[in-house]
Amino acid sequence: MTIGDPIDETGTLLRDGGGFVLRLDGGGRLRLELRRMPVDEVEKHVRLVGVLIGPDHVDVEGLRLA
């Protein structure tokens, strides 16, 4: 994956310190930049759509329960 690539992944949304990460179904984690606080989706299986902005760092455009 390179910066600017579109991301469409599923996994479990987790709190991580002051932010959030997505624990991917296929293994690994992505740090997330979110525009809103995903209160209802924390610790649930979600689908994330966004753009890669750094190594394992995604600007989230959409997040919903999977």
Backbone torsions as a table, in degrees:
resi	resn	phi	psi	omega
1	MET	NA	140.3	177.1
2	THR	-123.0	157.2	-179.9
3	ILE	-55.7	133.4	-177.9
4	GLY	98.1	-12.7	178.9
5	ASP	-67.2	141.0	173.1
6	PRO	-70.7	146.2	-179.5
7	ILE	-121.9	132.0	174.7
8	ASP	-141.3	98.9	-172.6
9	GLU	-134.2	160.5	172.6
10	THR	-122.2	153.0	178.7
11	GLY	172.2	-164.3	-178.8
12	THR	-104.5	127.1	179.0
13	LEU	-82.1	127.0	-177.7
14	LEU	-130.3	148.2	170.6
15	ARG	-75.7	145.2	178.1
16	ASP	-143.9	96.2	-175.1
17	GLY	62.1	-121.9	179.0
18	GLY	-91.1	5.4	-177.2
19	GLY	-131.6	-158.0	-177.7
20	PHE	-135.7	151.9	174.0
21	VAL	-133.4	156.5	172.5
22	LEU	-109.6	117.6	173.5
23	ARG	-83.8	108.6	-172.5
24	LEU	-68.0	144.3	176.6
25	ASP	-58.0	-36.7	-177.8
26	GLY	-87.5	5.2	-178.8
27	GLY	102.4	147.6	-179.4
28	GLY	97.5	176.9	-178.7
29	ARG	-139.7	150.4	173.5
30	LEU	-123.7	130.3	171.7
31	ARG	-77.5	143.3	-172.3
32	LEU	-119.1	137.1	168.0
33	GLU	-103.9	114.1	-174.3
34	LEU	-113.9	144.9	177.6
35	ARG	-87.5	-18.7	178.8
36	ARG	-140.4	159.2	179.6
37	MET	-79.8	118.2	-176.3
38	PRO	-85.0	62.4	-173.5
39	VAL	-57.1	-46.6	-174.9
40	ASP	-75.0	-17.3	-174.6
41	GLU	-99.1	-7.8	-176.1
42	VAL	-62.3	133.8	-179.6
43	GLU	64.4	26.4	176.1
44	LYS	-122.6	163.8	178.8
45	HIS	-79.5	123.5	-174.5
46	VAL	-131.9	164.3	170.2
47	ARG	-113.5	131.3	-177.2
48	LEU	-118.5	136.8	173.7
49	VAL	-126.4	134.3	-179.2
50	GLY	-173.4	-159.7	-177.9
51	VAL	-131.5	134.9	178.1
52	LEU	-70.3	124.6	-179.1
53	ILE	-115.1	-2.1	178.5
54	GLY	-176.4	175.9	178.2
55	PRO	-58.0	116.4	179.7
56	ASP	56.3	34.4	-177.5
57	HIS	-134.3	122.3	-172.1
58	VAL	-121.4	134.1	168.4
59	ASP	-86.3	111.5	-172.2
60	VAL	-81.4	126.2	175.2
61	GLU	-98.6	-28.6	179.4
62	GLY	-154.9	144.8	-179.9
63	LEU	-146.8	126.6	178.8
64	ARG	-148.8	160.9	176.3
65	LEU	-62.8	137.8	-178.1
66	ALA	-90.5	NA	NA
